[in-house]
Structures are given as C-alpha cells and as structure tokens.
Amino acid sequence: NLPHTIAAGQHALPRAHHGRRETLGSAPVTGRPREVIHLPGNSWWPLIAGLWLALVCILLLLKAYGFAAGAALAAVVVLLRWSWENGAHPAAAAGEAHDLPEGLQLHSRTFDGPGLWGMGLTLLADAALFTSLLFGWLYLWTVAPHWEPPAQSPLGVWPLAAIALGLGAGTWCMQRAVAGLKAARATGLAARLGAAAAFGACASAGLVALLAMAPLEPTRLAHDAVLTFTLYFLLAHAAVATVLATLQAWRVHLGYVGVHAPYEPVVVALWWRFTTGAAAVAWLVMALLPLAFRAGAV
C-alpha cells in the first residue's frame, strides 16, 4: 500500500535533517529517479511580487501606463530578490547532501533540473508573442490597405545588426562559461559571465539609442507601433539577460555557483540564445527584407 509505506518512511528521502524541502526528479519516459530537486522554502517574496503584479494589471485597466511600468519594474526586482535565495544558494541547498539516495545528487549539482523545463516552456510562449509581432509587421509592410509603406525600414540596416552581434558575443561568452563548467574548469568563469553582462549592457544601450533616434511615429502609424513594440521587446530581453549574467558572476564570486554547482548558468544560457536569435531574426526581417522588396520593385 503506497500511502502507508510512504508514511512509514520506507522509500527515498524519509528524513530531512538538513532542513531542505526535497522531491525526486525522474526521467519522463522511464520514471527512473535522476536527481533530488530542492524546492524554495518559506518566503514572503512571492506574495509581495504577486501584489505588485496585481497592481500592474489594475493600473493597465486604468490606463495609467507610466505607473504600470514602474509597478512592473518593482515586481521584477522583487522576483529577482526571491530568485537570489533559490537555486544553489545556501538557504535553498543548505550543506552538502550526505543522506541522499545512492547515485543521486541535488539538481543544482547537476546540469539538469526543473529550471530547464521552466525556461524552455517560457521561451516557447515568448517565441509565440515574437512570431505574432513579425507576422503583424509583415502584413503591415506588404498587403495592408490604404497606405504606402516606406521605401526602406526606418530602423536602418546596421544599428540592429550591431545590436544582434553584441548579443551574439554575450551568448558566446555564456556558452564558453557553460562549456568550462562541463569540463570541470572554474578558471575564468566569473570573467566570462561578466563579459556577457558587459555585451548585454552595450546591446541594451544600443536599443535605447535606436528607440530615441529612429524616425518612428507609433501613435500615428500601426507599422511604426509594431516596430517600436518589437524594439521594446528586445530591450526588455537584453536587459534581463544582462541582469542574469551579472547576478551569475556575483554568485560565482560568492561561491554559490561553480564546478560543484554548475546548474544555473545552463538555464541562463537558454535565455541568452533566445534573445540573440530574436534580435537576429528582427534584423533579417525588419531591416534586410525591405531592401529586398525595394530591389524587386526596381
């Protein structure tokens, strides 16, 4: 009788002297245990973040967009503060696990874990939003009635290309950091993560400059509104990538992340790859494609 045997402590993880909250992570096909997942403990931060997010929704309904943006920023700060105490942080993974089932490790000590699935599904939904922006722009550029599209993209060709290259350089640094961890080399880990953060900051600054200087009229033209929203989309992702890389470099400095706990940079690298890919696709579609249309018309 499974419930009674579990209550009697006859299976894995019957005791928790260390104070962690744990559950088994298993393979989706075989059901074989792969790691021990340590879960977040008690905290007020999720409730505080939820209150800020609720305020964001209320302010959007009231059309107080500036205040909504401020509340959204506060929610992001609170969520980052909560995330700081999770993962390989000592508060979440207190002490080394000496009483784990044989052959299993804490998920933060591996290259696998629930965060990879969470990040992957999040980016899948993110990609759906980004794809809708691209299709909306293509419609407005090609077949929207009652307006004449400009001869070339107001974004130009090279600004968005430089931004995509900067993000690509940051992604390369992140991938080098992950490769070093997989090879059990901690040398230069914080430097690579810091370099990724620097490239992300440069790309974010470039997007801010492009938003300020591009001749866009989002309140008058739907085409320009889609371009503007896309730039803000890329800016938000580049800024988050920068913050995540910075936090990872700091966690390496504090000893939370390293060869002994290599999990977190693997998850962050997924975000970097998506952000770089989105910037590259935006450049190809929104900057280069208009040139092809103009050449075909000539």
Protein Blocks (a to p, Z undefined) as FASTA:
>chain_A
ZZlmmmnopaghkbcfkopacdddddfklopafbdcddddddfklmmmmmmmmmmmmmmm
nopaklmmmmmmmmmmmmmmmmmmgmjbfklmgcjafkbcehiacfklmcbdjklmmmmm
mmmmmmmmmmmmmmmmmmmmmmoghiacdfbdfkbjmlmmmmmmmmmmmmmmmmmmmmmm
mnopaghklmmmmmmmmmmmmmmmmmmmmmmmpccdfklpmklmmmmmmmmmmmmmmmmm
mmmmmmmmmmmmnomacjklmmlmmmmmmmmmmmmmmmmmmmmmmmmmmmmmmmmmZZ
